[in-house]
Amino acid sequence: MKYFGTDGFRGEANVGLTVEHAYKIGRFVGWYYGANRERKARVIVGKDTRRSSYMFEAALVSGLVASGADAYMLHVIPTPGVAHQTVEGCFDCGIMISASHNPFCDNGIKLVNSDGFKMDEDVLELIEDYIDGKSEVPLATGNHIGATVDYMQGRNRYIASLIASANFSLQGVKIGIDCANGSASSVAKPVFDALGADVRVINAAPDGFNINVDCGSTHMERLQRHVVEQGLDVGFAYADRCLAVDERGRVVDGDQILYVCGVYLNKHGRLLGGTVVPTIASNFGLVKSLELAGLSAVTSGVGDRHVYAKMREGCYSLGGEQTGHTIFGDIERTGDGIMTSLRVMEVIRAERETLSQLTAPCKLLPQAQVAVHVADKDAALENMGVQNAIAEAEAALAGEGRVLVRKSGTESVIRVLAEAPDQAAADAAMKRIANALEAL
């Protein structure tokens, strides 16, 4: 794909992703779904709190109505809220404006189909052809021009669905949440308030520029301090994902969340096939820990699209990534950070254990990771010096660890991961490969 990566069309606002791109996406989507059904298309649109999201929202909506579609505007809402409401409201497709955990200067456009799944690649290819001028679509005229609809009730229904998914009380539980100054700022607290929790919120004052700045799931330090200083039972940090902090202030990553939820669901007969679906980038210690707990692991490619595809292929009900994208296939079609935190709280309440106690049996290997910016991702991976560095790193680990080198699907970077029995060996293996990449 030329424009759409593993998580939508993403780039720096008005540089890699422009208002013209957004307008054309709206134009094609509005026409495509209307023409195929011989009626006005109904498309739902959400956005995050970045300053540029308002600009892209206006461009997308202009394109949609110009092609004859009716655009239902959810305004600021987490990405999974768009997927949820696309299905619940029987919309033809959904569009989310967000660059997830990226800096505020970036933005992205994500599309989901009527089933709430990421848009089929054949449709994305048609959109790309239209962006590149390889096809044309007609403008709507007269009473065929679309309308915009303020659809705030959709956001309220999404919040209600999260509350309804929890059949337990959090009365007396002290929970810290870091909303990353993003879309979770207007959703997470009302959900936990409704369940009776004592909620202590940080980073919930978005100004268009502070999203993900030293906060959220990519910067856990503030939440760690918050949990310890406030004497909280647990903490959760959001972006387009969820990571946790236990009562001791230690980070609980997506692999550990998979372990805790997988063991619990299996214990209660709710883990289909007794299997969890991590990715190839998940810690090898997770796989071993799952096996010791009597569970199986089937790995997928990196990216929640690949995780869910593997889950559907094998009829599995739980999968996710170390970064905090966790998918509970029995109740959702995509990862939802707030839903993940609710499921973790379900385990804590039911098992009557702290998060540190629940994660203790999951023994993870020390890891070292880095993202190296390169001009050409494919050329970098094919470079002989890089290949030699990978071979040397693997030889140094002597079968007691591993390295994983892959290109990002959303950025011009090569991601390097090394695992070893001790941190020094992992660091050395990672640096050997990173140095080769940086020398290009």
TIVO-216395 format. One line per field, with one value per residue (C-alpha): x, y, z; residue number from 1. Coordinates in pm, 1 decimal. Layout:
REM residues N
east	[X,...]
north	[Y,...]
up	[Z,...]
i	[NUM,...]
END
This chain:
REM residues 440
east	[0.0,125.7,-60.5,-236.5,-9.5,-93.9,-285.0,-432.4,-297.0,-55.4,187.2,283.1,-19.0,-15.3,315.5,271.6,-103.3,-280.3,-631.7,-645.4,-584.3,-862.1,-1105.7,-1038.4,-1082.7,-1418.5,-1513.5,-1438.3,-1589.5,-1906.2,-1951.8,-1841.9,-2087.4,-2371.9,-2318.9,-2296.1,-2625.4,-2813.5,-2889.4,-2717.8,-2429.3,-2423.9,-2071.8,-1972.5,-1670.4,-1469.1,-1149.2,-887.7,-773.0,-490.9,-520.3,-510.8,-795.5,-1049.8,-902.5,-907.2,-1259.4,-1381.4,-1206.3,-1334.9,-1691.2,-1680.6,-1574.2,-1841.3,-2135.2,-2005.9,-2033.4,-2383.3,-2315.0,-2459.3,-2180.1,-2258.3,-2009.7,-1908.2,-1651.6,-1379.8,-1396.7,-1147.8,-1086.1,-1271.6,-1575.8,-1598.6,-1579.7,-1840.7,-2085.4,-2032.4,-2175.5,-2436.2,-2569.3,-2565.4,-2342.0,-2181.3,-1836.2,-1654.9,-1366.0,-1136.4,-894.5,-600.8,-229.8,-261.6,52.9,243.3,332.7,66.4,220.4,127.8,-219.1,-386.7,-705.9,-831.3,-1124.7,-1341.2,-1602.7,-1963.9,-1862.4,-1627.3,-1313.3,-1028.5,-1118.3,-1060.7,-740.7,-916.6,-1124.0,-814.2,-643.4,-937.5,-909.8,-538.0,-604.6,-851.5,-603.5,-347.3,-591.9,-636.8,-1015.6,-1295.4,-1614.7,-1911.0,-2020.0,-2367.1,-2615.8,-2953.9,-3121.0,-2854.9,-2599.8,-2534.1,-2590.9,-2396.9,-2550.5,-2430.9,-2418.2,-2312.6,-2559.3,-2327.1,-2050.0,-2291.3,-2398.4,-2035.1,-1977.0,-2293.8,-2174.6,-1844.9,-2027.5,-2270.6,-1981.7,-1872.8,-2090.0,-1898.7,-1862.4,-1542.5,-1666.5,-1372.4,-1106.9,-859.2,-766.0,-529.9,-581.7,-355.8,-561.9,-259.9,-452.4,-629.1,-968.5,-991.1,-1007.9,-1384.8,-1467.2,-1254.4,-1347.9,-1726.7,-1696.1,-1504.4,-1719.2,-2030.6,-1878.8,-1813.3,-1435.5,-1233.8,-1074.4,-762.6,-707.0,-396.4,-331.5,-693.9,-675.3,-613.0,-519.9,-451.2,-75.4,-14.7,-148.2,104.2,357.5,542.9,228.5,7.7,112.3,436.4,558.3,461.6,677.1,414.6,151.0,399.9,470.5,99.5,6.1,278.0,232.4,-146.9,-140.2,-357.7,-452.8,-376.6,-318.7,-399.0,-242.9,-410.6,-336.2,-488.7,-396.0,-367.9,-75.1,-106.6,86.1,60.2,17.9,397.2,440.6,576.9,471.6,256.4,288.7,62.7,229.3,161.5,-196.6,-239.0,-105.5,-327.7,-643.4,-561.0,-511.1,-828.8,-1045.8,-913.6,-986.5,-1349.2,-1388.7,-1397.1,-1071.5,-1152.5,-912.2,-714.3,-505.0,-368.1,-252.1,55.3,271.9,619.5,741.5,595.4,836.8,937.7,898.4,523.6,499.6,687.4,475.7,153.1,272.8,352.3,-3.8,-142.5,-221.4,-107.4,26.6,-15.8,183.4,76.2,244.3,286.1,-20.2,-371.3,-496.9,-275.3,-362.2,-732.8,-688.4,-506.7,-777.4,-1050.8,-856.0,-819.6,-1143.6,-946.3,-1088.3,-786.0,-487.2,-273.6,58.8,324.7,256.3,-87.3,-326.2,-538.2,-838.1,-1111.0,-1267.1,-1582.4,-1691.8,-1504.5,-1354.7,-1059.5,-844.1,-1001.8,-782.7,-1067.5,-1221.1,-881.3,-860.7,-1211.2,-1116.3,-804.4,-1019.4,-1257.2,-967.3,-840.3,-1187.5,-1273.5,-938.7,-904.0,-536.2,-325.7,-195.8,159.1,43.4,-140.0,161.1,421.5,410.8,476.5,854.9,965.0,1312.0,1508.1,1459.5,1630.5,1445.4,1517.0,1362.5,1621.5,1516.4,1623.8,1572.2,1466.9,1335.3,1369.2,1720.4,1825.3,1711.8,1884.8,2214.8,2497.2,2642.7,2307.0,2259.5,2605.2,2531.6,2209.3,2396.4,2668.1,2411.0,2229.3,2556.5,2651.9,2320.5,2400.2,2038.8,1962.1,1788.6,1670.4,1669.1,1381.4,1445.4,1146.5,1028.4,754.3,422.2,351.7,688.5,1015.8,1199.7,1346.7,1255.9,1519.2,1433.6,1675.2,1597.7,1853.1,1887.3,2037.5,1995.6,2360.3,2347.3,2019.9,2161.8,2475.0,2282.2,2048.1,2330.5,2526.7,2236.9,2139.1,2493.5,2490.5,2160.2,2276.2,2590.9,2389.5]
north	[0.0,348.3,554.5,318.4,128.5,-117.0,150.1,381.3,672.5,849.7,1138.1,1483.5,1711.1,1904.8,1740.9,1366.0,1383.7,1689.6,1830.6,1734.8,1372.4,1389.6,1553.3,1288.5,1005.4,1154.4,1201.2,841.7,681.3,889.7,791.4,427.8,326.3,524.0,391.6,32.0,56.8,299.4,527.0,787.6,641.3,684.3,737.5,798.3,1019.9,1057.7,1241.6,1278.9,1597.7,1706.7,2060.3,1929.3,1683.8,1964.2,2059.3,1700.8,1650.6,1947.1,1820.5,1464.8,1575.9,1814.5,1527.3,1294.8,1529.0,1644.7,1283.5,1247.1,1079.6,1181.7,1235.5,1157.9,1339.6,1180.3,1454.4,1357.8,986.1,695.9,498.8,184.8,402.0,464.3,91.2,17.2,276.4,184.2,-157.7,-52.2,226.1,15.0,262.5,182.6,259.2,455.1,702.8,794.6,1088.0,1001.9,922.9,718.0,748.0,971.6,1335.9,1605.9,1726.4,1394.4,1274.7,985.0,860.2,513.1,345.8,59.6,-134.0,-190.2,-486.7,-269.4,-431.0,-243.2,-157.9,-428.6,-376.0,-392.0,-86.5,93.0,28.1,188.4,491.5,518.3,504.2,790.7,995.9,947.1,1058.6,712.8,726.9,979.8,1002.7,1233.2,1522.3,1501.6,1771.4,1896.2,1690.8,1422.1,1634.7,1487.7,1637.3,1653.8,1521.4,1596.9,1245.5,1304.0,1035.6,784.4,880.6,847.0,504.0,397.0,503.7,318.7,3.0,9.3,46.2,-231.5,-467.7,-465.5,-678.2,-583.9,-292.8,-98.9,60.4,136.4,74.5,357.2,380.0,620.1,692.1,879.2,996.2,1124.5,1446.5,1249.3,1106.1,903.8,1232.2,1257.9,886.6,694.9,880.4,864.7,487.4,426.5,678.0,485.9,165.4,333.8,364.7,637.6,775.4,994.3,1141.4,1297.4,1441.1,1499.5,1862.2,1849.2,2175.5,2042.9,2027.9,1826.8,1486.9,1214.3,1473.0,1304.8,1114.5,820.1,468.8,583.7,773.3,581.0,763.4,1015.8,747.6,534.3,824.4,905.3,552.7,536.5,890.4,860.0,505.7,372.9,11.4,23.0,265.4,263.5,467.7,517.9,623.4,390.7,113.7,42.0,-32.0,-69.1,12.4,-218.6,-102.0,-92.3,146.6,-110.3,-108.6,-399.2,-427.2,-585.1,-925.5,-937.6,-824.2,-1109.1,-1351.0,-1227.5,-1221.3,-1544.4,-1745.6,-1601.7,-1661.1,-2014.5,-2086.6,-1991.1,-2171.5,-1849.8,-1881.6,-2046.9,-2326.9,-2254.0,-2032.3,-1677.1,-1492.2,-1272.0,-1131.1,-1223.9,-917.0,-1040.3,-1152.2,-1516.6,-1542.2,-1488.1,-1797.1,-2006.4,-1871.8,-1947.9,-2302.3,-2350.0,-2235.1,-2497.5,-2257.2,-2247.3,-1951.5,-1894.7,-1593.2,-1343.7,-1063.5,-727.4,-501.9,-549.8,-617.0,-927.0,-1028.3,-1022.1,-1203.1,-1484.7,-1490.2,-1524.9,-1785.8,-2010.1,-1910.9,-1775.5,-1522.7,-1336.0,-1175.3,-866.9,-689.6,-608.2,-240.1,-270.1,-342.7,-623.2,-773.9,-961.6,-1132.9,-1241.0,-882.0,-660.3,-647.1,-423.3,-332.6,-88.2,54.7,136.0,-208.0,-363.8,-178.6,-297.6,-657.7,-627.9,-488.9,-783.3,-1021.3,-821.9,-813.8,-1177.4,-1323.4,-1090.0,-1040.4,-736.2,-682.5,-756.7,-1093.6,-1176.1,-1095.9,-1265.9,-1607.1,-1443.5,-1445.7,-1217.8,-1210.7,-883.5,-690.0,-405.7,-217.2,76.3,237.7,355.2,610.3,514.9,660.1,330.6,53.7,-227.2,-124.8,-104.7,-459.9,-590.6,-416.2,-668.6,-484.7,-496.3,-863.3,-943.7,-753.1,-952.0,-1281.1,-1178.3,-1076.3,-1408.3,-1599.4,-1408.8,-1506.8,-1873.0,-1985.3,-1840.4,-1534.0,-1391.4,-1081.7,-946.8,-681.8,-549.0,-241.2,-25.9,-20.4,340.2,520.1,530.9,331.0,-13.6,-160.5,-371.1,-602.1,-823.5,-1066.8,-1242.0,-1403.7,-1078.3,-711.0,-655.4,-926.9,-791.2,-437.5,-555.7,-747.9,-455.6,-199.1,-414.2,-407.9,-46.0,72.8,-100.9,66.5,409.7,375.8,360.9]
up	[0.0,-85.6,174.0,415.1,653.4,927.6,1118.1,856.8,653.6,886.7,851.9,970.0,938.3,609.2,511.5,474.5,529.9,390.1,382.8,14.8,110.5,369.9,126.9,-137.8,111.0,205.5,-159.4,-252.7,57.6,29.8,-333.8,-301.5,-33.1,-184.5,-537.9,-419.1,-229.9,-457.5,-163.0,49.3,242.8,621.5,755.6,1117.3,1196.9,1517.9,1608.2,1879.4,2051.4,1817.6,1682.7,1324.0,1387.1,1349.7,1013.2,887.3,1019.9,815.8,501.6,540.3,605.4,307.9,85.5,223.3,176.6,-164.1,-276.5,-137.0,198.5,532.9,786.4,1151.8,1374.2,1704.0,1771.2,2026.0,2107.5,2143.4,1824.3,1941.9,2006.0,1632.2,1558.2,1824.1,1701.3,1335.5,1418.4,1673.8,1451.3,1131.7,949.1,613.2,749.4,1015.7,999.4,1286.5,1275.9,1499.7,1497.6,1817.4,2030.7,1783.3,1864.8,1819.4,1490.7,1327.4,1243.1,1070.1,909.3,998.0,825.8,951.0,757.7,856.6,1074.2,1279.9,1136.2,971.4,612.4,351.3,154.1,-183.3,-84.8,44.1,-289.6,-471.5,-242.3,-314.9,-689.1,-653.2,-447.0,-725.6,-996.2,-1150.9,-1119.2,-1088.5,-885.4,-953.7,-736.2,-585.5,-687.4,-575.9,-307.1,-345.3,-156.1,186.8,529.9,855.5,1176.3,1529.2,1673.2,2032.1,2144.8,1982.1,2224.4,2516.7,2394.6,2375.3,2736.4,2841.2,2666.4,2858.6,3188.6,3098.5,3014.6,3381.2,3608.3,3921.8,4160.8,4216.0,4536.9,4762.8,4494.9,4434.4,4066.2,3890.6,3521.8,3281.7,2985.1,2787.1,2715.7,2443.3,2362.0,2683.6,2877.1,2833.4,2860.5,3112.6,3431.9,3376.6,3326.4,3649.0,3839.5,3737.9,3879.4,4214.2,4200.4,4368.8,4051.3,4054.5,3705.5,3553.6,3206.3,3114.0,2994.9,2617.8,2446.6,2096.4,2147.0,2465.1,2356.5,2453.1,2575.6,2864.4,2955.1,2862.7,2773.7,2607.0,2915.2,3227.0,3482.8,3594.7,3649.5,3841.4,4077.6,4097.6,4208.9,4475.3,4610.6,4627.1,4768.7,4486.2,4419.8,4047.6,3760.6,3389.5,3110.2,2775.5,2420.3,2162.6,2404.7,2776.0,3003.7,3379.1,3694.0,3994.9,4353.5,4393.8,4103.3,3857.7,3492.7,3375.3,2997.8,2737.1,2765.3,3138.2,3082.7,2832.7,3092.4,3376.3,3164.1,2980.8,3300.0,3453.0,3146.0,3108.9,3476.1,3418.7,3085.0,2882.7,2685.3,2355.2,2271.6,2586.5,2360.3,2368.9,2054.7,2119.4,1838.6,1721.9,1917.6,2246.8,2514.4,2480.1,2857.0,2807.9,2588.9,2845.5,3132.7,2947.2,2883.1,3253.3,3328.9,3090.1,2805.6,2443.8,2246.0,1872.6,1749.0,1484.6,1293.9,1465.1,1457.4,1594.3,1239.7,1228.0,1583.4,1512.4,1180.3,1363.3,1630.7,1369.7,1178.5,1483.8,1661.7,1958.6,2202.9,2344.2,2176.8,2188.0,2177.1,2432.2,2364.5,2523.8,2238.5,2384.1,2204.8,2388.5,2089.5,2270.6,2322.4,2073.1,1724.8,1800.2,2096.8,2341.9,2617.0,2852.8,2799.9,2877.0,3207.4,3296.8,3222.5,3440.4,3720.9,3679.7,3747.2,4046.9,4204.1,4132.6,4240.5,4541.2,4462.7,4384.7,4033.6,4148.8,4283.3,3961.4,3741.5,3962.4,3785.3,3444.9,3411.8,3126.5,2971.7,2980.6,2656.0,2473.1,2199.9,1972.0,1664.5,1410.6,1148.5,795.4,447.6,286.0,511.1,255.6,152.2,516.9,589.1,276.2,353.7,399.8,698.7,874.9,792.1,927.4,1248.5,1295.2,1242.2,1489.4,1751.4,1717.1,1745.2,2061.0,2224.8,2150.3,2147.3,2491.3,2352.8,2023.6,1804.6,1598.8,1334.0,1139.0,955.1,1102.9,924.8,1025.2,1037.4,841.6,1104.9,1161.1,1497.9,1673.6,1962.5,2154.1,2436.9,2657.4,3000.4,3134.7,3046.3,2949.7,2683.2,2545.7,2531.9,2353.2,2088.6,2025.6,2002.8,1758.8,1511.3,1581.4,1513.9,1175.7,1085.5,1201.3,989.4,665.3]
i	[1,2,3,4,5,6,7,8,9,10,11,12,13,14,15,16,17,18,19,20,21,22,23,24,25,26,27,28,29,30,31,32,33,34,35,36,37,38,39,40,41,42,43,44,45,46,47,48,49,50,51,52,53,54,55,56,57,58,59,60,61,62,63,64,65,66,67,68,69,70,71,72,73,74,75,76,77,78,79,80,81,82,83,84,85,86,87,88,89,90,91,92,93,94,95,96,97,98,99,100,101,102,103,104,105,106,107,108,109,110,111,112,113,114,115,116,117,118,119,120,121,122,123,124,125,126,127,128,129,130,131,132,133,134,135,136,137,138,139,140,141,142,143,144,145,146,147,148,149,150,151,152,153,154,155,156,157,158,159,160,161,162,163,164,165,166,167,168,169,170,171,172,173,174,175,176,177,178,179,180,181,182,183,184,185,186,187,188,189,190,191,192,193,194,195,196,197,198,199,200,201,202,203,204,205,206,207,208,209,210,211,212,213,214,215,216,217,218,219,220,221,222,223,224,225,226,227,228,229,230,231,232,233,234,235,236,237,238,239,240,241,242,243,244,245,246,247,248,249,250,251,252,253,254,255,256,257,258,259,260,261,262,263,264,265,266,267,268,269,270,271,272,273,274,275,276,277,278,279,280,281,282,283,284,285,286,287,288,289,290,291,292,293,294,295,296,297,298,299,300,301,302,303,304,305,306,307,308,309,310,311,312,313,314,315,316,317,318,319,320,321,322,323,324,325,326,327,328,329,330,331,332,333,334,335,336,337,338,339,340,341,342,343,344,345,346,347,348,349,350,351,352,353,354,355,356,357,358,359,360,361,362,363,364,365,366,367,368,369,370,371,372,373,374,375,376,377,378,379,380,381,382,383,384,385,386,387,388,389,390,391,392,393,394,395,396,397,398,399,400,401,402,403,404,405,406,407,408,409,410,411,412,413,414,415,416,417,418,419,420,421,422,423,424,425,426,427,428,429,430,431,432,433,434,435,436,437,438,439,440]
END
